[in-house]
């Protein structure tokens, strides 16, 4: 039985009994959980140069199609309660190469596997700790150039000058530090600004990203002049320095990740829908068949959702909803796929939530509608929205209403009324205050949005239908995700400035905590059952635990390098679930920060 922290289940006992029954009665070509005797893998990791401190050791069970990731402590590692089978064992650490060792583990066996790694001579740019290189390459972007100028902050990247304040207020909320590698002329920047405000197309078919913000021609010219002066065709790249994660071997000693391979037959649609901005000619619109450059669509497991019988994920590029049963040993029966029905329905499914009936809801960034699935019958509904836009996250309130935020198009929040089944939408006071993350307060039912484009934390009161907008002083925009703890305190991520924000709604006081590593990009900010905060930090490829009492950040490096992790969910036992995108291996992932216990047993 599992419970999502933010959505307690009334039938907890029943769910537990059902889960145990299903685990005990499920049969496949492999053994059931009750009949498997586990073993362990352990050993030492040595390096020809440099210290071995908190290195990842990943072991891939080829029989059951799952991974364990643990960490070295004083050069030693242990994978406890490992399922029997054939394994590939490797050390994964930036700047080191490791052999892949094939070993077989028998039931009850305690096997020793020692690994020797080699220190690699890093390129100058990579030595800056630019852990986002892999994701940049996956998205078709350039790697750091040899003459790159590395800076410490957004203030250093964007020096003072006429136009900077306008840029900060309107542009860096979406673009962040991207202008540092853009290199256009003033005319080129002016065309880009027009795309955002006047002509389009942008990345969704609904609206221009700044289509409701009043900017004069003189203001647009001033921004273009500023950009051409600082980031013109002849200027070198400017990028933010990125420190490696701060490793605490005592904290990592018990931590273990379990990652579940996706099957080879996951859906992969051959199209991405109508090309955004294309004209319809003689009834035909050009289709977007692949990613830029002709590359195939990558698989993804995006936002997770914890429910009593497993974990749900949105698979945006597979155009499907995915259910994972982590107790299922047979990898061929572990996932259930629900493809989105209908023609030309490439919608880029994103955030997901559930109601008390077990119906699953999803947000559509490209489709612009609110989706609903009844897993028991397979029935799907895509709910009409009166002001369609790019919808990113959805949440359920205590009355079973489904709330959504618009990150493209009209902005603001909307609600599917649980009783009337009618969708309502409310525009924010600040134009183009596009809502990225979303959370419902467990204390008073207010809805909180991460104002991505304008650097604001946004509260909506459903009782009065009033907004309150709080400007985050350290932000350059890009407030991405948001969470509310059990006391009603609001936590949010200031992505481009490496800040974790805290807002007390009772006083309006905002506190900003700077993360201790340069180049940190906090993505999610989600509370656990003790009101500690989990942060996903992309450049450091880490999950980060923040203790509000001690103000300490603790880093848990993720199982693969260059991990772009947009959303986590926390179980009642304080274990953490998340997905994967833009990586060599797409997996569903479960972090046990304190190892296995009676409340958090190994799965499957």
Steps between C-alpha positions, in 0.01 A plus 500: 500500500624844421353841565581823329585755766274771364195275442427261796289198417197407710531134409861464611450170680301352214766610251770335707313171519432515126864573419620209714242270341603602149869457577435155646281378215670654197670242284720542198800342336714614791458433870255691718632735771417252778712225340815696421799478730718808476875540525748787505780651296788688662857595439758776484551773242851624433629772268840539336490873584285699740287412800195276486231697686132418464537339157185353345505124450221386269410136459257399223302182551458364149255232615247723670578816299575734787791692645638561847717807563697539823798709610850431621585574861877504561538320170259217581147438372219256577184419304274336760199275429585462134286273287683198352597503134761626256638848565708763327696692765653842426620810682344818367688816593575811297867511401560127545469197274392162629493149358167322484520173691252217429422293810237244599338513842337188638223503763642571849845564351722778635726583207806726501566710189797740515531772234801708391424831324722739305516878534440673168666820385199736480458767237529854634132573446387174653725565799269785593255232604263569211277206576230622264713413195330165451150643506604785271630246249180295531298807409724583204687788662873575481760383749707767679757668274865521596485880543187491718490763774377343823317731742373460855151650487220637285607851605845434356359340187270798437701816582323829581388710207194650330255220426614255765208565736254452214675175407488376859132586537386343173752265339727314742197337662490266199851531358705506821869505409443398135585844359861433598533262205257659253723745300264695276506844349271774627268427207503130583410565861227740393347227282514262796326751727232544235444124497438507874268802491349548153539235232580161648536216455638388834504139618123451540214593267299709745664837546821701504680476833477874566185565303323677787793710628507863386839588350566798276719491191759711683513247787541210258780687323671566831495131592632404157781755529597369845508141376700579187754696706557223754420190292569598140642284219863566594470445876611176668256274677419586858381222728437457870765310692382173649653350812493125558258382769608513863524140617440380854594133519327460837170607340559286191595189699145360513356655185395275214323566172290234329434570132261306275581462128224583255416221252625511144146516360397832652296707251686740275267700273644589158374859518487803727183652357456814294809718467454802724463813287443316173221617271229261387512473120217331314388340825844358582740609777862386507561237769793509741638148462799501733725711717716770340779350295298194410574317825245253633270600781658396831302305755411672827344426834404850611306607808430213746186444706485265799177300538416201723571239231816650349636800316362686201712689250426716200694393190489819288683371195325161515167684516384269778431466870710236673430299816785328685451220750833506686417178687486303173810291441419411140627799294255412222206553737636791699368782280152561361470743208191712428554668159316824445207434270392697196663623179779757498512502879866575564444716809824480706340368819667647806376534860262242644269462801218273623162542663342290776339267243840404363458693176828634363525852356773644281606841370574557131764755403435476126145359500382767746229285656451328834503124461323239711542121507295241686752214531224253588316545170763669282260788425674827411368857501685809380316784672425819311681808629347840418839675459732236368869517572803292591401320822789374714395375843178377660408448868199375694350694791321358805162524321621297200516802269779476243712814464741584218748774414565652157869538416430604139229718354258671739679416825319479832329202663188300424277244668293201395213509748452159660120538516404684182791368285532849351840665447555853634807719437631817666750745349783630719527874575851513351481436124682188381562378856534146369448230763752216502475296822177475702405391852190498722541605862398224744422772757255737331448364148667793323666425168865599456672547164861547398500814284765383255521792260466793742681373808194495726346263748127508430218421743140445389223489759213283365256650752545862393642437151782741583866483407793614714837528324827498693815610318810295583782755541784266408329364193576559133178319424494124454318416821430148392339280762321562827383303803309567822592324823267378776512838677403691186852634435566539128829380350614580147802471272677798342660302222745736332635655822546183707261606775247308707220735604272492804181703540291525816148589378393620845752785493602524135864464608723345236836339581749390236761229562794501260611148415866435590623410150564737210272449202228320695166482317238389752208359304251343737445595866278244667443437875518162668287386796728679749494824299855457376540596134617294204658696214598371159819672386579449134864616455616302804291199384379464857200478721560743785345476846453830687440513875325829588606465864874460441504673158711209371495380137587131452577372149403158364652462151254343257562165329604656166696812408342810344157428646225752427248422773185716498281339768518272803234340718553395861337200664379491861812301584712790368632312200509694173374414150595669173528435128762547228550693177790584262709212639660184359271285716138596564388361834247544778699583812458453874739652755522351848706776669533302823514156343248221538288469812176341621313810375701513177572143389680416177285476187438284312 
